[in-house]
Amino acid sequence: MSEAQLPVKVYQSAERVTVAAPMPGLEPTDIRVRVTDDGHIVLHGQRRAHHPDTRTLVVDEWTPGPYERTLALPCPVDGPLADVTYGNGVLVVALPKAARVRAAELEMIPIGGVRGQRVGSRGKGITPTTTEAHRQAQAAMNSAG
């Protein structure tokens, strides 16, 4: 089967542009997100290797990728501060609006099973951080409470 057309939903608020896309059947490490210098977002999901099987496929109506979609963003965004999550087969990229585009390659880290995240600004005030710093802050809050 050829590459699947990736449907998306794009939302916009006063502070953010959010892109959501279904990418079922992938792991977080199979997904790449890129914000380009010219104001586009590129979503890519690579199908995992097929495992040899002794069963015969009878009906094949869906495939877990590969997925590819390039979209023009409605305004400049700050790519390095983007939050990216993947869970239940859906990729969500929240991009803070900016005065000018800052390009970025956004990689998620697995956080268990088929879930992944990349923390850039934690969805709150636009404050740069890292996934590790976010985890440390969460651990400190959990141990204090």
VENGI-V995721 format. One record per residue. PSI is psi in whole degrees, 0 to 359 (* if undefined). OMEGA is omega in whole degrees, -180 to 180 (* if undefined). Layout:
psi = {PSI PSI}
omega = {OMEGA OMEGA}
This chain:
psi = {144 175 132 139 128 111 150 162 133 125 154 134 187 330 339 157 129 131 129 138 134 130 66 149 7 165 158 326 349 354 136 139 133 134 125 161 333 17 29 158 135 122 129 129 122 131 137 160 143 143 137 140 149 356 154 126 126 316 131 86 355 159 143 70 185 154 144 133 134 128 142 129 149 348 168 144 161 92 314 340 10 145 133 130 152 120 147 32 11 129 132 125 117 116 120 137 153 168 327 157 134 116 157 150 121 114 135 158 140 138 22 132 235 40 150 161 159 117 124 314 7 14 3 214 150 86 119 141 182 165 318 316 322 316 318 319 319 318 320 319 320 322 335 335 *}
omega = {-178 -178 -177 173 -175 176 -179 167 179 179 178 173 -180 -175 -170 166 -179 179 178 -179 175 176 -176 173 -179 171 178 -179 178 -171 175 177 -179 171 -175 179 -177 173 176 170 179 178 -179 175 -177 178 176 -179 176 177 178 -177 180 179 177 179 -177 179 -178 -175 176 -179 177 178 2 179 178 176 174 -178 170 178 -176 -179 177 180 178 -176 -178 179 -179 170 180 176 176 179 -179 177 -178 175 177 180 178 -173 177 175 -176 177 177 -179 168 -178 179 167 -173 -180 177 169 177 177 177 178 -180 177 179 179 169 -178 178 -180 176 176 179 174 -174 -179 -180 176 176 177 -179 178 178 178 179 178 178 179 179 178 -179 -180 178 -174 *}
